[in-house]
Amino acid sequence: MITSSGAVCDVCGHYILPLNPDEKVNLFGVKGIDRELCCHNKCKESVLSCGKDWEKLPHGPLRKVFEENTGSLSA
């Protein structure tokens, strides 16, 4: 999400600090979520590698949304 203080990764919840010229805000969408999401490079790899298995996502806002909407008790 983009806040007044900068971009926050929707996957891990940390600010995206493009201090490294290779780092950037990556935009993506998820079926069932009506807004555009953003993540930094490391979390982009996590999203791409998890496929459709949301339980492989790192703990953070996106995983929490899936847990809340599937009734999972995963920690």
Sequence and secondary structure as in RCSB ss.txt:
>XXXX:A:sequence
MITSSGAVCDVCGHYILPLNPDEKVNLFGVKGIDRELCCHNKCKESVLSCGKDWEKLPHGPLRKVFEENTGSLSA
>XXXX:A:secstr
 EETTEEB TTT  B  TTSTT   EEE  TT  S EEE HHHHHHHHHHTT GGGS SSHHHHHHHHHHT    
